[in-house]
Amino acid sequence: MLGPWAPLFWTLALLIVLWWVSRRLAHYFVFSVYLITRNEGLSVALYAIFIFPGTLVHETSHWMVAKLVGVRTGSFDVLPKFARDGTIQLGSVGIKGGGLWQLALIGLAPMVVGSLLTVWLSYSLVDVDQLGYAMASGSWRAVLNVLAASLQKPDALLALYFLFTISDSIFLSDSDRAPVQQLVLYLGLVLIPLYVLGVMPAIPTSWTAAVQQGFAVFASGLAIALLVHVLLLILFGALYFLVRSLTVQG
């Protein structure tokens, strides 16, 4: 039914589900540690340490793109900071000046860079084509065999860790989203009337095919990252409910 737009739809759907799972996973992790230690600061700090590679990629992406588009940068922090209201900032890059399009590119940087690394790690770790054939066959044994073969690769666990932390950090903060949303609004106000009037320039067919293929590859990589998140969600979810039940009984 979706036709040629199916890869884009699945990419957006996977991003939404990945965002939700990552938030639930963070909740289970932090509260599991809190129920054990009764120390909120330690709980959040351990989570920040756990996902540190992703935070490093996220903030470095901001910094690199700011340099590329000619925007001055200030402080560069990748260590967690606690605010007075109890929230925590995992990292930050000071940005000085810049126009709307520059700030939008800087804001989008972690999603673009992190997504590319996520896809690369997914394809390096898992034979995505074989996994697709196994899923199409409807044989769970074939699927498990492909996944088991992936875990036999050298440094598979390290690759899984980086895949999780980097894919977990691709989502934009409120300050990242603000200029992106504003730029999208402006572009919509310009492009939608052109589309309605029928004067929108035609997109070459070769470009459309390339974009579709790109989103298909992207969706496959996100699916692998989502699988890793779901497995960790089950693990830490079980730990959370176990610790909570023992705490209540105690």
C-alpha positions as CSV (number, residue, x, y, z in Angstrom):
1,M,0.0,0.0,0.0
2,L,2.9,2.4,0.8
3,G,4.6,1.6,-2.5
4,P,7.9,3.3,-3.0
5,W,7.6,5.2,0.3
6,A,7.7,2.0,2.4
7,P,11.4,2.4,3.3
8,L,10.8,5.9,4.5
9,F,7.8,4.8,6.5
10,W,9.6,2.0,8.2
11,T,12.6,4.3,9.0
12,L,10.3,6.7,10.7
13,A,8.4,3.9,12.5
14,L,11.7,2.3,13.7
15,L,13.0,5.7,14.9
16,I,9.8,6.2,17.0
17,V,9.9,2.7,18.5
18,L,13.7,3.0,19.2
19,W,13.2,6.3,21.0
20,W,10.4,4.8,23.2
21,V,12.4,1.7,24.0
22,S,15.6,3.7,24.8
23,R,13.6,5.8,27.3
24,R,12.1,2.8,29.0
25,L,15.5,1.1,29.1
26,A,17.0,4.2,30.8
27,H,14.2,4.2,33.3
28,Y,14.7,0.5,34.2
29,F,18.5,0.9,34.4
30,V,18.4,4.0,36.6
31,F,15.6,2.8,39.0
32,S,17.1,-0.7,39.3
33,V,20.4,0.8,40.5
34,Y,18.5,3.3,42.7
35,L,16.5,0.5,44.4
36,I,19.7,-1.3,45.1
37,T,21.8,1.7,46.3
38,R,19.2,4.2,47.4
39,N,21.5,6.9,45.8
40,E,19.9,8.9,43.0
41,G,23.1,10.6,42.0
42,L,25.0,7.4,41.7
43,S,22.2,5.8,39.7
44,V,22.2,8.5,37.1
45,A,26.0,8.7,37.1
46,L,26.3,5.0,36.4
47,Y,23.9,5.3,33.5
48,A,25.9,8.2,32.1
49,I,29.0,6.1,32.3
50,F,27.3,3.2,30.6
51,I,26.2,5.3,27.6
52,F,29.4,7.5,27.5
53,P,30.5,6.4,23.9
54,G,27.1,7.6,22.6
55,T,27.4,10.9,24.5
56,L,30.8,11.4,23.1
57,V,29.6,10.8,19.5
58,H,26.6,13.1,20.1
59,E,28.6,16.1,21.3
60,T,31.5,15.6,18.9
61,S,29.0,15.7,16.0
62,H,27.7,19.0,17.2
63,W,31.2,20.4,17.5
64,M,32.4,19.1,14.1
65,V,29.5,20.4,12.2
66,A,29.7,23.8,13.9
67,K,33.3,24.0,12.7
68,L,32.3,23.0,9.2
69,V,29.6,25.6,8.9
70,G,31.7,28.4,10.4
71,V,30.1,28.8,13.8
72,R,32.2,29.5,16.8
73,T,32.1,27.0,19.7
74,G,32.7,27.4,23.4
75,S,32.8,24.8,26.1
76,F,32.9,21.1,25.2
77,D,31.7,18.8,27.9
78,V,30.9,15.1,27.8
79,L,30.7,14.5,31.5
80,P,27.3,14.6,33.3
81,K,26.2,17.7,35.1
82,F,23.4,17.9,37.7
83,A,21.1,20.8,37.6
84,R,19.3,22.3,40.7
85,D,16.0,20.9,39.5
86,G,17.3,17.4,39.7
87,T,17.8,16.9,35.9
88,I,21.0,15.8,34.4
89,Q,22.8,17.0,31.3
90,L,24.9,14.2,29.8
91,G,27.0,16.6,27.7
92,S,27.0,20.0,25.9
93,V,28.8,22.1,23.3
94,G,28.7,25.9,23.6
95,I,27.6,27.5,20.3
96,K,28.2,31.2,19.7
97,G,26.1,32.8,17.0
98,G,25.1,31.3,13.7
99,G,22.1,31.6,11.4
100,L,19.0,29.4,11.3
101,W,20.3,27.0,8.7
102,Q,23.6,26.7,10.5
103,L,22.0,26.0,13.9
104,A,19.6,23.5,12.2
105,L,22.6,21.6,10.7
106,I,24.4,21.6,14.0
107,G,21.2,20.4,15.8
108,L,20.7,17.6,13.3
109,A,24.4,16.5,13.4
110,P,24.0,13.8,16.1
111,M,21.1,12.1,14.3
112,V,22.9,12.1,11.0
113,V,26.3,11.0,12.2
114,G,25.0,8.6,14.9
115,S,22.6,7.0,12.4
116,L,25.4,6.5,9.8
117,L,27.5,4.9,12.5
118,T,24.6,2.8,13.7
119,V,24.0,1.4,10.1
120,W,27.7,0.7,9.7
121,L,27.9,-1.1,13.0
122,S,24.8,-3.1,12.2
123,Y,26.0,-4.2,8.8
124,S,29.4,-5.0,10.2
125,L,28.0,-7.1,13.0
126,V,25.1,-8.9,11.3
127,D,24.7,-10.3,7.8
128,V,21.6,-8.3,7.1
129,D,20.8,-10.0,3.8
130,Q,21.0,-13.5,5.3
131,L,18.9,-12.3,8.2
132,G,16.3,-11.0,5.8
133,Y,16.1,-14.3,4.0
134,A,15.8,-16.1,7.3
135,M,12.9,-13.9,8.4
136,A,11.2,-14.2,5.0
137,S,11.4,-18.0,5.3
138,G,9.4,-17.9,8.6
139,S,11.9,-20.1,10.3
140,W,12.9,-18.8,13.8
141,R,15.7,-21.4,13.9
142,A,17.2,-19.8,10.7
143,V,17.0,-16.4,12.3
144,L,18.6,-17.5,15.5
145,N,21.4,-19.2,13.5
146,V,22.2,-15.9,11.7
147,L,22.2,-14.0,15.0
148,A,24.3,-16.7,16.7
149,A,26.9,-16.5,13.8
150,S,27.1,-12.8,14.4
151,L,28.0,-13.3,18.0
152,Q,30.9,-15.5,17.0
153,K,32.7,-12.7,15.2
154,P,35.8,-11.2,16.9
155,D,34.9,-8.3,19.3
156,A,31.2,-9.0,18.8
157,L,30.3,-7.9,22.3
158,L,32.2,-4.7,22.0
159,A,30.5,-4.0,18.7
160,L,27.1,-4.6,20.3
161,Y,28.0,-2.2,23.1
162,F,29.0,0.6,20.7
163,L,25.9,-0.2,18.6
164,F,23.7,0.3,21.6
165,T,25.3,3.4,23.0
166,I,25.6,5.2,19.7
167,S,22.1,4.4,18.4
168,D,20.8,5.4,21.9
169,S,22.3,8.9,21.5
170,I,21.0,9.8,18.0
171,F,17.9,11.6,19.4
172,L,17.8,15.3,19.6
173,S,17.4,17.4,22.8
174,D,14.9,20.3,23.0
175,S,17.7,22.8,22.2
176,D,18.7,20.7,19.2
177,R,15.2,20.4,17.8
178,A,14.2,24.1,18.1
179,P,16.1,25.4,15.1
180,V,15.3,22.2,13.1
181,Q,11.6,22.7,13.7
182,Q,11.8,26.4,12.8
183,L,13.6,25.6,9.5
184,V,11.2,22.9,8.6
185,L,8.3,25.3,9.2
186,Y,9.8,27.9,6.9
187,L,10.5,25.4,4.2
188,G,7.0,24.1,4.5
189,L,5.5,27.6,4.1
190,V,7.5,27.9,0.8
191,L,7.3,24.4,-0.7
192,I,3.7,23.5,0.1
193,P,2.2,26.4,-2.0
194,L,4.6,25.5,-4.8
195,Y,3.4,21.9,-4.7
196,V,-0.3,22.9,-4.6
197,L,0.2,25.3,-7.6
198,G,1.9,22.5,-9.5
199,V,5.2,24.4,-10.0
200,M,7.4,22.3,-7.8
201,P,10.5,21.3,-9.7
202,A,10.4,17.6,-10.7
203,I,12.8,15.3,-8.8
204,P,14.9,13.1,-11.1
205,T,13.8,9.4,-11.1
206,S,17.4,8.4,-10.4
207,W,17.4,10.5,-7.2
208,T,14.2,9.0,-6.0
209,A,15.5,5.5,-6.5
210,A,18.7,6.3,-4.7
211,V,16.8,7.8,-1.7
212,Q,14.6,4.8,-1.5
213,Q,17.6,2.5,-1.5
214,G,19.2,4.6,1.2
215,F,16.2,4.5,3.4
216,A,15.9,0.7,2.9
217,V,19.5,0.3,4.1
218,F,18.9,2.7,6.9
219,A,15.8,0.9,8.1
220,S,17.7,-2.4,8.1
221,G,20.4,-0.9,10.3
222,L,17.9,0.6,12.7
223,A,16.1,-2.8,13.0
224,I,19.3,-4.4,14.2
225,A,19.8,-1.6,16.7
226,L,16.2,-1.9,17.9
227,L,16.7,-5.6,18.4
228,V,19.7,-4.9,20.7
229,H,17.6,-2.4,22.6
230,V,14.7,-4.8,23.1
231,L,17.0,-7.5,24.4
232,L,18.5,-5.1,26.9
233,L,15.1,-3.8,27.8
234,I,14.0,-7.3,28.7
235,L,17.2,-7.8,30.7
236,F,17.0,-4.6,32.7
237,G,13.2,-4.8,32.9
238,A,13.4,-8.2,34.5
239,L,16.1,-6.9,36.9
240,Y,13.9,-3.8,37.8
241,F,10.8,-5.9,38.6
242,L,12.9,-8.4,40.5
243,V,14.6,-5.8,42.6
244,R,11.3,-3.9,43.2
245,S,9.5,-7.0,44.3
246,L,12.4,-7.9,46.7
247,T,12.4,-4.3,48.0
248,V,8.7,-4.3,48.7
249,Q,8.8,-7.7,50.4
250,G,11.7,-6.5,52.5
